[in-house]
């Protein structure tokens, strides 16, 4: 009797183990590589919704700093390492990697995902030869953030679309160095994604371009001279000390502490500077479009999106697509709104979001949309260009070249070389690298 | 006759030593203090030293978001594993170089050291491909192997320096008494070189603990150690300095405690030869 019950017990245990093992086998695990920013972290906190809808898919997160992540995912995708099933990449990588055949096309996502709802400039930047290679998670442009109280005190009124002349006038009026208030804060830290993102976007508003149609660098043109002269003049006269080491975070800290009259930077900063928990000036922040030059119909704003893409080496394409469909859907935006409020919804990807009357109440929603819509990655300058990208040139050589050029401009800002020297060095180094890369026959 | 040291001179040297110690320790202290601030206080200008609202919310959030214990376990396995395997290989190697040198011993030692001069990124792709083909990506085994190889030249060099201080006559006497090579190394050489071996072990554990190129590039979710844990809190677009400080404090605390407890051994091993 006792041995029979033992046998039955063993059978039950064995079958339970078998069922559990079968269940475990049915579960698909995907690894998602992502950056450490507010929207991505929020998504990790909302995974309960995904898990409830897709209990058969387990998601492992690898969260890393942007530059570390870029190096890792580039190594992995170039060697077909297969460590990641979903990668968070930017609008710079998508056209290059899509063309190389390194990404899985997302054209077969279901109709309910509504590809036509994506904002056209963002969708264009993620499409190669008519195929969509990444789904935007959040999009951003750049805009002018300013201290409305200081502006009022100076007797000025910020227009919706300011000119560089007005910015100079306002910076002069708001600067009070003895009180530690600087009229304008701009990026000065060298890097293709730091000062060069800002200065390249600014150069578009002066009619400059990186390359002519034969890929000759254009730093020796009057448009680039004017761009750099304006940038250096603004920063030398009205900028904070040590600006050559200031990137997004340093300027954000200065603005939040009330040290900047104006700050032209990413639209994503809006939610930070209006957060009363961390910003001393939350109640006094106003928003306007990035500046332009009188007579030139291009604003100095950029266009960027963090996107989710599937590397061609993955074996979990179906599960990866299911995850991307969830994370970039209209329903996800509603989910964030219901849990965290409309101000925390990932911005800049879908037209329907900006038609939503509740989202329209968010103070920076309109300017963000206007900024994104005014950026055209296929025609960044008023002059003809052979490349795609607003604040970057979507070629593999750009990261290295722009970082070297950024070091020249940062040196000019620090005062260790003149603007002319910086432009001349940038011209020759770019020409040299493009020659090495085989752009000239 | 010993030179007389005046009280004022003693006080001056003590103050100077404390000042230098504080300067060196200050970044760690600042990180520790920042970990208890809010994000707003972390970037306050002028900075607040102690008069802020102490909070544990950063630690709570870091613990909620990350698997600290998994990263900690991975760090322990990788650093101790690679160092112990390295010692097993390096002790016989250093013995042969110190006590039975050949004409080329110096050249071999220099060649070993020269491998440290190559920037790691130069061999990233070949190593990555080797790891991919061997199924070693994101595994503890892979990281132990690569860190053993990376730190081996330093381990051999350090042990070689200590072993050189031990008179060969002692080993020769052991041999004349009939000790085999194994017994000579295990029961005569090793006990005499304990301070040297201990300091080599500690230094290499610290080096492996802090290694942040290979541990970041060859791991993803499973084998990522504490370096990856810290990197996940750094962001160029968003002020998360307080959380980053909390993560950093949690990552360096174990090795800092180990350093404190073993500092006598570490200093002795680094400043004295084996039998001085």
Interface residues (C-beta under 8 A of the other chain):
Chain A: X31 X33 X35 X36 X37 X38 X41 X44 X60 X61 X62 X63 X64 X65 X66 X67 X68 X71 X72 X75 X76 X78 X79 X80 X81 X82 X83 X84 X193 X194 X247 X248 X249 X252 X253 X254 X256 X257 X259 X266 X268 X272 X277 X278 X279
Chain B: X38 X39 X40 X43 X44 X45 X65 X124 X125 X128 X129 X132 X137 X138 X216 X217 X220 X221 X222 X224 X228 X231 X232 X233 X234 X235 X236 X237 X238 X239 X240
